[in-house]
């Protein structure tokens, strides 16, 4: 194997936020590693092999938005001894400026974090890891009002699960604060009142500021009622799903 191929086979254990687009769903995840040919996404719910997917990232060091297509080439199921669950993705149809941007990013990781060849490096302390979460999260925008805050701010969720949600907001609440939220269905306007506690705060970057809140005091019946209102069981449609041949020349 030549020097170029050896370089392209290096995998850096660099963990950064990513969004996996599956049908109509956008699933926030964390990378397990990155390399010139692709990346590994940590998830308990991996996509099928050979499915063509879209991944959205903000590439360091500029934190510039980057969207790429990739094919799932291998899957590590949850519970595999000694392995983190997830899916290995190989880049697809990446050329020109997009190819150069991805290569510059991987080169930057290697130069800035050479230790990531052996030891995991997490890009941002606030980046959530979905592996082993009690409930899977999906991207969903719901209107929310904080009932216990005098100035009833209108909030919007970024992601939702049966156990909690992330709210895009600049409201200053300490971790551990209890807040009653009124969550509205995006179409019908139907509302449900939920008791929550603040578990996570994101302050930087400012345009991603928000609060991660956990639901409490719900029995399973009310939890399922909330799941129905939020559309948590809606599966992405199969229409338009594309599978890629292993020898497709557009694979990286």
CORMO-V553784 format. One line per field, one symbol per residue. ss: DSSP state (H for helix, E for strand, C for the rest). psi: psi as a letter, one per 30 degrees, with the letter a starting at -180 (. if undefined). A space follows every 10 residues. Layout:
ss = ???
psi = ???
This chain:
ss = CCHHHHHHCC EECEECEEEE EECCEEEEEE EEEEECCEEE EECCCCCCCC EEEEEEEEEC CCCEEEEEEE EEEEEECCCC CCCCCEEEEE EECCCHHHHH HHHHHHHHHH HHCHHHHCCC EECCCCCCCC CCCCCCCEEC CCEEEECCCC CCCEEEEEEE CCCEEEEECC CCCCCCCEEE EEEECCCCCC EEEEEEEEEE EECCCHHHCE EEEEECCCCH HHHHHHHHHH CCCCCCCCCC CCECCCCCCC EC
psi = kleeeeeffk kkijjlklkk jjbfkjjkak kelllffalk kkkfilllkg kklkkkljkl ffhkkkklkl kjflkjlkgk kgkklakkkk kkhjlbeeee eeeeeeeeee efiffffekk kkekffkkjf kglekkklkk jkkkkjefke iikklklelk lffalkkjlg kjklkfkkkk kjkkkfeffk lkkkklkkfk kkfklefgka kkkkklgkle eeeeeeeeef hfgkkklfkf kkkkkfgkff k.
